[in-house]
């Protein structure tokens, strides 16, 4: 009854309009037909891009400018949340070599049926949650892929995207556009599920519109680049790994994995299994079928075999079974790929890293694409993504009346950034078809239940606060 009264009172208000500068047209579109048509372009890229399976590039090719390494930073100490015997408790922990990482995640990662669904546990009131893939009580057991923080903004700035136009309070199309542009910076093409060509919001459980961005912190020794040169270190000449650039074979004329017994092989192994000897930092990952491996070359071969195949099995509506992974540490340009090895430099995913399965990551926030990729504007009271939180639609630093008004203003429309209820079902074997829920009472109630200021930047991590969070 309290919620209903508040709704009726606020419903009589008029959402104040914000007048933004006209947003210029972007230089190109990530998908040929927008969000509804990505599967068509994706299928075409797999059919036309066989040349990228064996990547033949000159060692000084600008294509690899997008490869990034992880910086060595000073240790940080903070209060972590950890689930012990089903109860969340706090304790102090230290990360020796911290790095901020970002990934897209689905609402169902891990599954809500186990009580460990990240979307709910990552509330605005509990951040710095410890998570280990191999200890996931839901049985999720999958390799998690990341990019380091900063890649997205760098990429969008380089190609000329006006990032303030990705702010939801200034552009009603910002949510779709942010998801559209956020995908190549993180490395996966939307969801791995079939998308209806005539209705982009009618989908199965892995639909692109059911994703959000997870932001976390981990030890850089916990990561490996899935490439022929897997180091994440920026200081690697002694390892003969060419500072993060994949090893180039002059004889073969291509990037390659060094043969056993060579100095290059030993260097690569040093990057794969951290020399500290800590068990959590030794290589362990999950293959495409969920099996575990500690053999990096076998894991790489499995991912190679699982890429560049037909996007959907005949008669199966359960998902996409291949994606354009080049096995050099980044996902290929799946729209513009053509016959031969050339890739369009405007749309090449940045460096990807995977988290070793026994290594922990601490989640300290989730954001919509508009919050993370947009650019804050202090003149209109917008804070950066660091001080915002899930549900803070206008990025004011709090979930308050203005966010509620935006929900009311968008009532009955389809907006992924306002889908807070996440009331969708699925089966274990194959997700059932879903239609996106329009903005409605459940989303409004979610806003009311999470009312209040955002937590802001976590205590103990001040030294890691990014430069884009002024």
C-alpha positions as CSV (number, residue, x, y, z in Angstrom):
1,X,0.0,0.0,0.0
2,X,2.9,2.4,0.8
3,X,4.4,1.8,-2.6
4,X,1.0,2.4,-4.3
5,X,0.5,5.7,-2.5
6,X,3.9,7.0,-3.5
7,X,3.3,5.9,-7.1
8,X,0.0,7.8,-7.2
9,X,1.5,11.0,-5.7
10,X,4.5,11.0,-8.0
11,X,2.4,10.0,-11.0
12,X,0.9,13.5,-11.1
13,X,4.3,15.1,-11.6
14,X,5.8,15.9,-15.0
15,X,9.3,14.7,-15.8
16,X,11.4,17.8,-16.5
17,X,12.9,17.6,-20.0
18,X,16.6,17.9,-20.4
19,X,17.8,19.7,-23.5
20,X,21.1,18.2,-24.8
21,X,23.1,19.3,-27.7
22,X,22.3,17.5,-30.9
23,X,24.2,14.3,-31.0
24,X,26.1,13.8,-34.3
25,X,25.9,10.7,-36.4
26,X,28.4,8.0,-35.5
27,X,31.1,7.3,-38.1
28,X,29.8,3.7,-38.6
29,X,27.4,1.3,-37.0
30,X,28.6,-1.8,-35.2
31,X,25.8,-3.9,-36.6
32,X,24.5,-3.7,-40.2
33,X,20.8,-3.4,-39.1
34,X,21.1,-2.4,-35.5
35,X,20.2,-4.6,-32.6
36,X,17.6,-6.5,-34.6
37,X,19.9,-7.6,-37.3
38,X,23.2,-8.5,-35.6
39,X,22.7,-12.3,-36.1
40,X,22.5,-11.8,-39.9
41,X,25.8,-9.9,-40.0
42,X,27.3,-12.3,-37.5
43,X,26.4,-15.3,-39.7
44,X,27.9,-13.5,-42.7
45,X,31.1,-12.8,-40.8
46,X,31.6,-16.5,-39.9
47,X,30.9,-17.5,-43.5
48,X,33.2,-14.9,-45.0
49,X,36.1,-14.7,-42.6
50,X,37.9,-18.0,-42.8
51,X,41.1,-16.1,-43.4
52,X,41.2,-15.0,-39.8
53,X,41.4,-18.5,-38.4
54,X,45.1,-18.5,-39.2
55,X,46.0,-14.9,-38.7
56,X,48.8,-13.8,-41.0
57,X,50.0,-10.3,-40.2
58,X,53.2,-8.4,-40.3
59,X,54.7,-7.9,-36.8
60,X,54.4,-4.1,-37.1
61,X,50.8,-4.2,-38.2
62,X,48.7,-1.5,-36.6
63,X,45.9,-4.0,-36.1
64,X,47.5,-5.0,-32.8
65,X,47.6,-1.5,-31.4
66,X,44.4,-2.5,-29.5
67,X,46.3,-5.1,-27.5
68,X,46.7,-4.0,-23.9
69,X,48.7,-5.2,-20.9
70,X,47.8,-4.8,-17.2
71,X,49.8,-2.3,-15.2
72,X,51.7,-3.2,-12.0
73,X,50.1,-1.2,-9.1
74,X,50.7,-1.0,-5.4
75,X,48.8,-3.4,-3.0
76,X,45.4,-2.5,-1.7
77,X,43.6,-3.6,1.5
78,X,39.8,-3.5,1.9
79,X,36.8,-5.1,3.6
80,X,35.5,-8.0,1.5
81,X,32.1,-9.7,1.6
82,X,32.4,-13.5,1.4
83,X,29.7,-16.2,1.6
84,X,30.5,-18.6,4.4
85,X,28.1,-21.5,5.0
86,X,25.4,-19.6,3.2
87,X,25.9,-16.4,5.2
88,X,27.5,-13.2,4.0
89,X,30.3,-12.0,6.3
90,X,33.0,-9.3,6.2
91,X,36.7,-9.6,6.7
92,X,39.8,-7.8,5.7
93,X,41.8,-8.9,2.6
94,X,44.7,-7.6,0.5
95,X,45.4,-7.8,-3.2
96,X,49.1,-7.6,-3.9
97,X,48.9,-6.7,-7.6
98,X,45.4,-5.1,-8.1
99,X,43.8,-4.4,-11.5
100,X,40.3,-3.1,-12.4
101,X,38.5,-5.3,-14.9
102,X,35.2,-5.1,-16.7
103,X,32.9,-7.7,-18.4
104,X,29.4,-8.0,-19.8
105,X,27.3,-10.4,-17.9
106,X,23.8,-11.9,-18.2
107,X,21.2,-11.6,-15.6
108,X,21.4,-15.4,-15.2
109,X,25.1,-15.5,-14.2
110,X,25.2,-17.4,-12.0
111,X,21.6,-18.8,-11.9
112,X,19.2,-17.3,-9.5
113,X,17.8,-20.7,-8.5
114,X,20.8,-21.3,-6.2
115,X,20.5,-18.1,-4.3
116,X,23.8,-16.8,-5.7
117,X,22.6,-14.7,-8.5
118,X,24.9,-11.8,-9.0
119,X,22.2,-9.4,-10.0
120,X,20.7,-9.5,-6.6
121,X,23.7,-10.0,-4.4
122,X,25.4,-7.1,-6.1
123,X,23.1,-4.7,-4.4
124,X,24.0,-1.1,-3.7
125,X,24.5,-2.0,-0.1
126,X,27.0,-4.8,-0.4
127,X,30.1,-4.3,-2.6
128,X,33.5,-6.0,-2.7
129,X,32.0,-9.5,-2.9
130,X,34.5,-12.3,-3.4
131,X,33.7,-14.7,-6.2
132,X,35.6,-17.8,-7.4
133,X,34.4,-19.5,-10.6
134,X,35.5,-23.0,-9.5
135,X,33.7,-22.5,-6.1
136,X,30.5,-21.3,-7.6
137,X,27.8,-23.1,-5.7
138,X,25.4,-22.8,-8.6
139,X,27.6,-25.2,-10.6
140,X,28.1,-22.5,-13.3
141,X,31.7,-23.4,-13.9
142,X,32.7,-21.4,-16.9
143,X,35.7,-19.3,-18.0
144,X,35.1,-15.6,-17.3
145,X,36.4,-13.2,-20.0
146,X,37.4,-9.6,-19.2
147,X,38.9,-6.5,-20.5
148,X,40.7,-4.1,-18.2
149,X,39.1,-0.8,-17.3
150,X,39.8,2.1,-19.7
151,X,39.7,0.1,-22.9
152,X,36.1,1.1,-23.6
153,X,36.5,4.8,-23.3
154,X,39.8,4.7,-25.2
155,X,38.1,2.8,-28.1
156,X,35.1,5.1,-28.3
157,X,37.2,8.2,-28.1
158,X,39.5,6.9,-30.9
159,X,36.6,6.3,-33.3
160,X,34.9,9.6,-32.5
161,X,31.9,8.6,-30.5
162,X,30.4,11.5,-28.5
163,X,30.1,9.6,-25.2
164,X,27.8,12.1,-23.5
165,X,25.2,11.0,-26.0
166,X,25.3,7.6,-24.3
167,X,23.8,9.2,-21.1
168,X,20.3,7.9,-20.6
169,X,19.0,11.3,-19.2
170,X,20.1,13.1,-22.4
171,X,19.3,10.6,-25.1
172,X,16.3,8.3,-25.1
173,X,18.1,5.8,-27.4
174,X,21.2,5.8,-25.2
175,X,20.6,2.3,-23.7
176,X,20.5,0.5,-27.0
177,X,23.4,2.5,-28.3
178,X,25.5,1.9,-25.2
179,X,24.9,-1.9,-25.5
180,X,25.6,-1.6,-29.2
181,X,28.9,0.1,-28.7
182,X,29.9,-1.6,-25.5
183,X,30.1,-5.1,-27.0
184,X,33.2,-4.7,-29.1
185,X,35.1,-3.1,-26.3
186,X,34.5,-6.1,-24.0
187,X,34.8,-8.7,-26.7
188,X,31.6,-10.6,-27.2
189,X,28.9,-10.1,-29.8
190,X,25.7,-9.3,-27.8
191,X,24.4,-12.6,-26.4
192,X,25.0,-16.0,-27.7
193,X,21.3,-16.6,-28.6
194,X,19.1,-16.2,-31.6
195,X,17.6,-12.7,-32.0
196,X,14.4,-12.1,-33.9
197,X,15.0,-10.0,-37.0
198,X,11.7,-8.2,-36.8
199,X,11.6,-7.6,-33.0
200,X,14.9,-7.0,-31.2
201,X,13.3,-7.4,-27.7
202,X,11.7,-10.8,-28.4
203,X,14.4,-13.2,-27.5
204,X,15.6,-16.2,-25.5
205,X,17.3,-15.9,-22.1
206,X,20.7,-14.9,-23.4
207,X,19.5,-11.9,-25.3
208,X,21.7,-8.8,-25.7
209,X,19.1,-6.7,-23.8
210,X,19.5,-8.8,-20.7
211,X,23.2,-7.9,-20.2
212,X,24.8,-5.4,-17.9
213,X,28.4,-4.6,-17.1
214,X,30.2,-6.1,-14.1
215,X,33.1,-4.2,-12.6
216,X,35.6,-5.9,-10.4
217,X,39.1,-6.0,-9.0
218,X,41.5,-8.9,-8.9
219,X,45.2,-9.7,-8.8
220,X,46.7,-9.3,-12.2
221,X,48.5,-12.7,-11.7
222,X,45.0,-14.2,-11.8
223,X,44.6,-13.3,-15.5
224,X,46.0,-14.7,-18.7
225,X,45.5,-13.4,-22.2
226,X,44.2,-16.2,-24.4
227,X,46.7,-15.9,-27.1
228,X,50.0,-17.2,-28.5
229,X,51.6,-14.7,-26.1
230,X,49.6,-15.0,-22.9
231,X,51.4,-12.5,-20.7
232,X,49.4,-9.7,-19.1
233,X,52.6,-8.0,-17.8
234,X,53.9,-4.7,-19.2
235,X,57.4,-5.6,-18.1
236,X,58.1,-8.7,-20.1
237,X,61.3,-8.4,-22.2
238,X,63.1,-10.9,-19.9
239,X,60.4,-13.4,-20.7
240,X,61.0,-12.8,-24.4
241,X,57.3,-12.1,-24.9
242,X,57.7,-8.8,-26.7
243,X,55.8,-6.7,-24.2
244,X,52.4,-8.3,-24.7
245,X,52.5,-8.6,-28.5
246,X,51.9,-12.2,-29.8
247,X,55.1,-14.1,-30.9
248,X,55.7,-13.7,-34.6
249,X,57.4,-16.5,-36.6
250,X,59.4,-15.2,-39.5
251,X,59.7,-18.7,-40.9
252,X,55.9,-19.3,-40.8
253,X,54.9,-15.8,-41.5
254,X,52.3,-15.9,-38.8
255,X,51.7,-15.6,-35.0
256,X,52.3,-18.9,-33.3
257,X,52.7,-20.8,-30.1
258,X,56.3,-21.5,-29.4
259,X,57.5,-25.2,-29.6
260,X,58.4,-27.0,-26.4
261,X,62.0,-26.8,-25.4
262,X,62.5,-23.3,-26.8
263,X,63.3,-20.2,-24.8
264,X,60.1,-18.7,-26.1
265,X,58.1,-21.6,-24.8
266,X,59.6,-21.3,-21.3
267,X,58.7,-17.6,-21.4
268,X,55.2,-18.3,-22.4
269,X,54.8,-20.9,-19.6
270,X,56.1,-18.3,-17.1
271,X,53.3,-16.1,-18.2
272,X,50.7,-18.9,-18.0
273,X,51.7,-20.3,-14.6
274,X,52.7,-17.4,-12.3
275,X,56.2,-18.0,-10.8
276,X,54.9,-17.1,-7.3
277,X,53.7,-20.7,-6.9
278,X,50.4,-19.6,-5.5
279,X,47.8,-22.3,-6.4
280,X,45.2,-19.7,-7.3
281,X,47.4,-18.2,-10.0
282,X,48.3,-21.4,-11.8
283,X,46.4,-21.9,-15.1
284,X,43.0,-23.5,-14.9
285,X,40.0,-22.9,-17.1
286,X,36.9,-24.5,-18.5
287,X,36.4,-25.7,-22.0
288,X,33.4,-24.9,-24.1
289,X,31.6,-28.0,-22.9
290,X,32.3,-27.2,-19.2
291,X,35.2,-29.6,-18.7
292,X,38.1,-28.3,-16.7
293,X,41.7,-28.2,-18.0
294,X,45.1,-27.1,-16.7
295,X,46.7,-27.4,-20.1
296,X,46.7,-24.0,-21.8
297,X,47.5,-25.3,-25.2
298,X,44.6,-27.8,-25.0
299,X,42.3,-25.1,-23.8
300,X,43.4,-22.8,-26.7
301,X,42.8,-25.6,-29.2
302,X,39.3,-26.2,-27.8
303,X,38.4,-22.6,-28.2
304,X,39.8,-22.5,-31.7
305,X,37.8,-25.6,-32.6
306,X,34.7,-23.9,-31.2
307,X,35.1,-20.7,-33.2
308,X,34.3,-19.9,-36.8
309,X,31.6,-22.5,-37.1
310,X,27.9,-22.1,-38.2
311,X,26.3,-19.7,-35.8
312,X,23.4,-22.0,-35.2
313,X,22.8,-25.8,-35.4
314,X,20.0,-26.8,-37.8
315,X,16.7,-27.0,-36.0
316,X,18.1,-25.8,-32.8
317,X,16.9,-22.5,-31.2
318,X,19.0,-22.8,-28.1
319,X,21.9,-20.6,-29.1
320,X,24.8,-19.6,-31.1
321,X,27.7,-22.1,-31.2
322,X,30.6,-20.2,-32.6
323,X,32.0,-16.7,-32.3
324,X,34.9,-15.0,-34.1
325,X,37.7,-15.6,-31.7
326,X,41.0,-15.2,-33.3
327,X,43.0,-16.9,-30.6
328,X,45.4,-14.0,-30.4
329,X,43.9,-12.3,-27.4
330,X,41.0,-10.5,-29.0
331,X,37.8,-11.1,-30.7
332,X,37.7,-10.5,-34.5
333,X,35.7,-7.9,-36.3
334,X,32.7,-10.1,-37.0
335,X,30.8,-7.6,-39.1
336,X,33.4,-6.3,-41.5
337,X,35.4,-9.5,-41.9
338,X,35.8,-10.5,-45.6
339,X,37.7,-13.1,-47.6
340,X,41.3,-13.2,-46.6
341,X,43.1,-12.1,-43.4
342,X,42.2,-8.4,-43.4
343,X,40.0,-7.0,-40.6
344,X,38.5,-3.6,-40.4
345,X,40.5,-1.6,-37.9
346,X,37.5,0.5,-36.8
347,X,35.8,-2.4,-35.2
348,X,38.3,-4.7,-33.6
349,X,37.7,-5.9,-30.0
350,X,40.3,-4.9,-27.5
351,X,42.5,-7.2,-25.5
352,X,40.6,-9.9,-23.7
353,X,41.8,-11.6,-20.6
354,X,40.4,-14.7,-18.8
355,X,40.3,-15.3,-15.1
356,X,42.0,-18.5,-13.9
357,X,39.3,-20.7,-12.4
358,X,40.7,-21.0,-8.9
359,X,41.5,-17.2,-8.6
360,X,39.1,-14.8,-6.9
361,X,37.6,-11.6,-8.3
362,X,35.9,-9.0,-6.1
363,X,32.8,-7.5,-7.6
364,X,32.3,-3.9,-6.5
365,X,29.7,-2.7,-8.9
366,X,27.5,-3.4,-11.9
367,X,26.4,-0.7,-14.3
368,X,24.3,-0.3,-17.3
369,X,26.1,0.4,-20.5
370,X,24.9,4.1,-20.3
371,X,26.4,4.5,-16.9
372,X,29.8,3.0,-17.7
373,X,30.3,4.2,-21.2
374,X,28.7,7.6,-21.0
375,X,30.5,10.7,-19.9
376,X,29.5,12.5,-16.8
377,X,28.6,16.2,-16.8
378,X,29.0,18.0,-13.4
379,X,27.2,21.1,-14.9
380,X,23.9,19.1,-14.8
381,X,24.6,17.2,-11.6
382,X,25.9,14.0,-13.2
383,X,28.5,11.9,-11.4
384,X,30.9,9.4,-13.0
385,X,30.3,5.7,-13.1
386,X,32.5,5.3,-10.0
387,X,30.0,7.2,-7.8
388,X,26.8,6.0,-9.5
389,X,25.1,2.7,-9.0
390,X,22.6,0.2,-10.6
391,X,19.3,2.0,-10.7
392,X,20.7,5.6,-10.7
393,X,19.3,6.3,-14.2
394,X,20.3,10.0,-14.4
395,X,23.7,9.4,-12.7
396,X,23.0,11.9,-9.9
397,X,24.8,9.7,-7.3
398,X,21.5,8.4,-5.8
399,X,18.4,6.5,-6.5
400,X,15.8,9.2,-6.0
401,X,12.8,11.0,-7.3
402,X,14.4,11.9,-10.7
403,X,15.0,8.2,-11.4
404,X,11.5,7.4,-10.4
405,X,10.2,10.1,-12.8
406,X,12.3,8.6,-15.6
407,X,10.6,5.2,-14.9
408,X,7.2,6.8,-15.1
409,X,8.1,8.8,-18.2
410,X,9.1,5.5,-19.9
411,X,6.1,3.6,-18.7
412,X,5.1,0.7,-20.9
413,X,8.0,1.2,-23.2
414,X,10.8,-1.3,-23.9
415,X,14.1,-0.1,-22.3
416,X,16.8,-2.6,-21.2
417,X,18.3,-0.1,-18.7
418,X,15.0,0.1,-16.8
419,X,14.4,-3.6,-16.7
420,X,15.1,-4.0,-12.9
421,X,12.6,-6.8,-12.2
422,X,14.3,-9.4,-14.4
423,X,11.3,-11.7,-14.1
424,X,12.2,-14.3,-16.6
425,X,12.2,-18.1,-16.5
426,X,14.3,-20.7,-18.3
427,X,14.9,-24.4,-18.3
428,X,18.3,-26.1,-17.8
429,X,18.5,-27.7,-21.2
430,X,17.3,-24.8,-23.4
431,X,16.1,-21.3,-22.4
432,X,12.5,-20.7,-23.2
433,X,11.6,-17.9,-25.6
434,X,11.0,-14.6,-23.8
435,X,9.6,-11.2,-24.7
436,X,11.1,-8.2,-22.9
437,X,8.9,-6.9,-20.2
438,X,7.8,-3.3,-20.7
439,X,8.7,-0.7,-18.0
440,X,6.1,-1.1,-15.3
441,X,5.1,-1.5,-11.7
442,X,7.8,-4.1,-10.8
443,X,10.6,-1.8,-12.0
444,X,9.1,1.1,-10.1
445,X,8.9,-1.0,-6.9
446,X,12.5,-2.0,-7.4
447,X,13.5,1.7,-7.4
448,X,11.6,2.3,-4.2
449,X,13.1,-0.7,-2.5
450,X,16.7,0.5,-3.4
451,X,16.0,4.1,-2.6
452,X,19.0,6.2,-1.3
453,X,22.5,7.4,-2.1
454,X,24.9,5.2,-4.0
455,X,27.9,3.8,-2.1
456,X,30.4,5.6,-4.2
457,X,34.0,4.4,-4.6
458,X,34.9,1.6,-2.2
459,X,37.1,2.4,0.9
460,X,40.6,1.1,0.6
461,X,40.7,1.5,-3.2
462,X,41.4,5.2,-3.4
463,X,44.7,4.6,-5.1
464,X,42.9,2.7,-7.9
465,X,40.3,5.3,-8.6
466,X,40.4,5.8,-12.4
467,X,41.2,9.1,-14.1
468,X,37.8,9.2,-15.8
469,X,36.1,9.4,-12.4
470,X,36.8,13.0,-11.6
